[in-house]
Amino acid sequence: MTGFFSWLATTWSSVLSPVISTVLFFGVAIVLTLITRFAQIRAFPRFMRLITGTIQEFKDEKKTDAINPFHALFAAMATTLGMGNIVGPGIAILTGGPGALFWLIVYIFFASATKFTEVVFALETRTISADGKIMGGPMRYLHTISPFLARWYTYFALILFVGFSMLQSNTLANIYALESLPKPAIGAVLAMIVFITLRGGAQRVGDIASKLVPIMFVLYIVFAIILLSRNLHALGDAIALVLSSAFSSKAALGCFAGASVMHAMQAGVYKAIFITEAGIGTSSIPHAMAATKRPVDQGILAMFSMISDAIISITSGLLVLVMGLCNGPFRSTMIYEAFKMGSPVAGRFVLLATVTLFVVTTVIGNAFNGMQTFTSLTRYRWLHSYIALTVGMIFIAPLIETQYAWAIMDVILAFVAIPNIIGLVILAYKKPEVLKV
């Protein structure tokens, strides 16, 4: 079994992943940027008015599951602002060289149009049942094109959500293991927190996310900037190395020896897909719960929320380079090592606190998205069974080999994303008026 996963990881990373990440994801992001006429630039004034003013909400006369638009935003951000932002840039650099960080950020810019499109169509096509239950997301907007694409997406997305949660649990347990805490105990505590939160439904998920996301973001960024400011000379060298490696086929000294332009692009783009979920469609599910009159407004909020993804990714990637951690075996604890090197006492505890918050909110968000996807198939039947499965997998995840788990999720992610990005392009061409900013 180990040999099979090793073969799968090698084949995927060398043959299939470059095509899907650099051609399909990146290509569609550029196409949607052109269709929306660079909405990520044009819509900025509107975004500023939205966050400083009040979003028009619809009158919830049917007493639906709808939640405040900003709570929906934070619930969606809870799944994207997680261990992926902290660990992903380092892994991209480890496998694709320093230039991978540049391409990761470039993808975030173009893919913000992808996320905008996903959220707008998720709200445009959502359905509200007689008892006020809201169902929206890729399952719904793909169904308007092809029921086959919708079913394809839904079945693989259910696996993806469980897998995402398992990776988060696994990484958190590995970090706490460095503090001599038993991995099963971390899995058990995380599983219990997720179970209690999910029992409260969308309102509780939104409330918790709206409180924790801003705290963990500010705490992590402030401390990371402090560490970088202590190494300004190394920081300047790291930035120069990222830019030069992004366009050079020459191997970067001191880092990944086989990094080329295409390798850097592939590594950066594919990790950016994990980090932002743009192109996968998953973050549009909580946005579909927003009580907003104008789908475009929620799409704009989602689009510019990716600025936070970019900020955390840049600081995480630069920390890995500044601290000289871009060598060595595959591992998910590089940022822990960086914080501990930069500040042996405070760094450890700040990172443990922020990482714990990141993981808790991300796992809760993924589990909630999985619930919504599951209910689109079963109409709220057997939901407790799915929750039990999710909680159980979070509990056992710390005992799984990390590298093979990432390889499996790379494959599943592609099978989820393919129908989604096909559907997005079709919808964008058929209904461009829906995307007018």
Secondary structure, 3 states (H helix, E strand, C coil): CHHHHHHHHHHHHHHHHHHHHHHHHHHHHHHHHHHCCCHHHHCHHHHHHHHHCCCCCCCCCCCCCCECHHHHHHHHHHHHCCHHHHHHHHHHHHHHCCHHHHHHHHHHHHHHHHHHHHHHHHHHCCEECCCCCEECCHHHHHHCCCHHHHHHHHHHHHHHHHHHHHHHHHHHHHHHHCCCCCHHHHHHHHHHHHHHHHCCHHHHHHHHHHHHHHHHHHHHHHHHHHHHHCCHHHHHHHHHHHHHHHCCCCCCCCCCCCCCHHHHHHHHHHHHHHHHCCCCCCCHHHHCCECCCCHHHHHHHHHHHHHHHHHHHHHHHHHHHHCCCCCCCCCCCHHHHHHHHHCCCHHHHHHHHHHHHHHHHHHHHHHHHHHHHHHHHHCCCCHHHHHHHHHHHHHHHHHCCHHHHHHHHHHHHHHHHHHHHHHHHHHHHHCHHHHCC
